[in-house]
Amino acid sequence: ETGVTQSPTHLIKTRGQQVTLRCSSQSGHNTVSWYQQALGQGPQFIFQYYREEENGRGNFPPRFSGLQFPNYSSELNVNALELDDSALYLCASSSGQQETQYFGPGTRLLVL
Amino acid sequence: DQQVKQNSPSLSVQEGRISILNCDYTNSMFDYFLWYKKYPAEGPTFLISISSIKDKNEDGRFTVFLNKSAKHLSLHIVPSQPGDSAVYFCAASAYSQGAQKLVFGQGTRLTINP
């Protein structure tokens, strides 16, 4: 059984640029959630995708957007990057309404 | 508004003894609670969970206790092993706007001393 994978592992961008992060869900999982983890904090919910549609969003501005593809993989896009967007971005997958989410290794984004 | 709190940023325990990690929450709508363990440069790894209709769940060396009236849960690890040294996150699950989202605490860094 393949676990959750994310790419790239690290990324450096400058303020104002755009970034796309990718996630492949665990085999058999159709729901993908994205979280942002700032240094020294717990992960914060960005949004969740189920059946290729966003079905819930945390307290993040519209410049954070996403997609889910028919194979359940997902992308997180962030436009107009700000310094405070520097964080670890985590993708988690789950099976429908199951409560347990399984996380990938994350993408560490640094905005200069 | 921190709905899930882990008030101890760090905890040091001797190998073989019991480790007890604590977590408090404020939202009565949370219906499922999870503990994750995180090593540096890795994503959180699921450890154990508990439904709000139970007060205890055990899996090997790990036991989670839930006290709904106090809005408190704890993770017991016994006996503690050096490989248990990591950051532990408590998370609470709630459905909001059609999504099942996890709300995390700030984490507790557990160090197991030989």
Chai-1 contact restraints between the chains, C-beta under 6 A:
chainA,res_idxA,chainB,res_idxB,connection_type,confidence,min_distance_angstrom,max_distance_angstrom,comment,restraint_id
A,Q41,B,Q106,contact,1.0,0.0,6.0,A-B,restraint_1
A,G42,B,F89,contact,1.0,0.0,6.0,A-B,restraint_2
A,G42,B,F104,contact,1.0,0.0,6.0,A-B,restraint_3
A,G42,B,G105,contact,1.0,0.0,6.0,A-B,restraint_4
A,G42,B,Q106,contact,1.0,0.0,6.0,A-B,restraint_5
A,G42,B,G107,contact,1.0,0.0,6.0,A-B,restraint_6
A,P43,B,F104,contact,1.0,0.0,6.0,A-B,restraint_7
A,F45,B,K101,contact,1.0,0.0,6.0,A-B,restraint_8
A,Q48,B,A99,contact,1.0,0.0,6.0,A-B,restraint_9
A,N55,B,G98,contact,1.0,0.0,6.0,A-B,restraint_10
A,N55,B,A99,contact,1.0,0.0,6.0,A-B,restraint_11
A,G56,B,S96,contact,1.0,0.0,6.0,A-B,restraint_12
A,G56,B,Q97,contact,1.0,0.0,6.0,A-B,restraint_13
A,G56,B,G98,contact,1.0,0.0,6.0,A-B,restraint_14
A,G56,B,A99,contact,1.0,0.0,6.0,A-B,restraint_15
A,L90,B,G43,contact,1.0,0.0,6.0,A-B,restraint_16
A,E99,B,Y32,contact,1.0,0.0,6.0,A-B,restraint_17
A,E99,B,S93,contact,1.0,0.0,6.0,A-B,restraint_18
A,T100,B,F46,contact,1.0,0.0,6.0,A-B,restraint_19
A,T100,B,S49,contact,1.0,0.0,6.0,A-B,restraint_20
A,F103,B,G43,contact,1.0,0.0,6.0,A-B,restraint_21
A,F103,B,P44,contact,1.0,0.0,6.0,A-B,restraint_22
A,G104,B,G43,contact,1.0,0.0,6.0,A-B,restraint_23
A,P105,B,E42,contact,1.0,0.0,6.0,A-B,restraint_24
A,P105,B,G43,contact,1.0,0.0,6.0,A-B,restraint_25
A,G106,B,G43,contact,1.0,0.0,6.0,A-B,restraint_26
